[in-house]
Amino acid sequence: MDILKSIAVWFIGIVYMLLFFPLTFIIWFLVLPFDSQRRVIHWILNWQSRILVWLLPIWTIRIEGREKGLLDSPCVIISNHQSILDILLINCLRYRLKWISKIENMKLPVLGWYLKMAGYIVIDRGNPESKEEMMDKSFRCLKDETSIMMFPEGTRSPDCEIGFFKRGAFQLAINAQVPILPIVLDGSGGILPKHGLIFTTGHKIRIKVFDPVKPGSFNTDDPDILSQNFGNFMKKALEDLRSGK
């Protein structure tokens, strides 16, 4: 049954992207002179993600606290990372943001084209200069009232538990003096194994948005301490989520 549903999922996903790409490209071209922040394309991708998530017959999704991210000011948004599908799921929150995307994603056909049209920020994780450029671009986006979305773990968790948080997101929040908005999600890790092609079904996804933490509540200017504090908080929040709290 999972194989048949996987065929259906791949078919729906590929056809969906191919059908919507020409329309998205035309809109991108038309608004390009007036939309330097690529907010129109990001808005379109959010709604395309929401529709695709609704079409796929492999999960049920419960979102809590979306309103907490509807802020008047930009913030650094962080989430744990269980699956490549997390990007699709978080887009369903429909926040105004820029994703930080690894350079490998930009090289993928169709998906990479979408990411470039949206003007998302690229990072080459093995290149220190690329990391500095990413931080500079992210800082400028925050000053232009656009939030930044990061996975502090840097990569997908191998066991669906929350791993070590890198310092970049927290250094950015300290430098820009903007809030940090924590998101905890669970249930996506078992849907599609890393490097696998077969989707498993019947998963219950939960996405919970927590109250933003303002710079005045950081109680430290050390990004390493801040990353550890948020890591501990989100590990406890994941435990509570799994226990039904």
ABEGO torsion letter per residue (X at the ends): XAAAAAAAAAAAAAAAAAAAAAAAAAAAAAAAAABAAGAAAAAAAAAAAAAAAAABAABBBBBBGAAAABBABBBBBBBBBABAAAAAAAAAAGBBBBBBBBAAAAABBGAAAAAAAAGBBBBBAABAAAAAAAAAAAAAAAAAGBBBBBBAAGBBBAAGBBBBBBAAAAAAAAAAGBBBBBBBBBGAAAABBBGBABBBBGBBBBBBBBBBBBAAAAGBABAAAAAAAAAAAAAAAAAAAAAGX
